[in-house]
Amino acid sequence: MTEKQKSICDEKTFKIIFDNHSEVITNFIYYKCGDLKQAEDITQDAFVKLWKNCRKVLFEKAKSFLMKVAQNAFFNELNHKKVILKYNQQSFSSIQYEYSPHFLLEEKEFMIKLQHSIAELPQKQREVFLLSRKDKKTYKEIAEIIGLTQKAVERRMHLALLELREKLGRAI
């Protein structure tokens, strides 16, 4: 059977798709949300959705379908993460460290500013930045994951770094 004739509804074919893409999708979501359980849940939900739509999705489009479903699920969770971030910004831990309170305050302010700056990046730049910096993917791997040329990935990363440097200065 050729790739175009393979049916995702066939359990063996579905297992091949799962084996080839589940880890990449889980990692892709994990670096964005920072919660492995949530990333695994989103990945599982994406595969459930693929199975339910197996007759509608072509074999060669399965990976992009899964990535899009997982990404959309992540964005649905993003509002929840923003509420948590806002709450965390309002509360300051009273745990004592060896560091001076001034240092801890500056560190916390910088991390909040960094997270906020990354969250404010345009979605396409943020996606490339996090795949590269958090997931340690090469530009070539990123290009394959999101379906772009390597040059387009390099350009998005360049723009993301320029924007972050502008917002954060040379500290990054």
Buried (B, 14 or more C-beta within 10 A) or exposed (E): EEEEEBBBEEEEBBEBBBEEBBEBBBBBBBBBBEBEEBBBBBBBEBBEBBBEBBEEBBBEEBBBBBBBBBBEBBEEBBEEBEEEBEEBEEEEEEEEEEEEEEEBEEEBEEEEEBBBBBEEBEEBBBBBBBBBBBBEBEBEBBBBBBEBEBEBBBBBBEBBBEBBEEBBEEEE
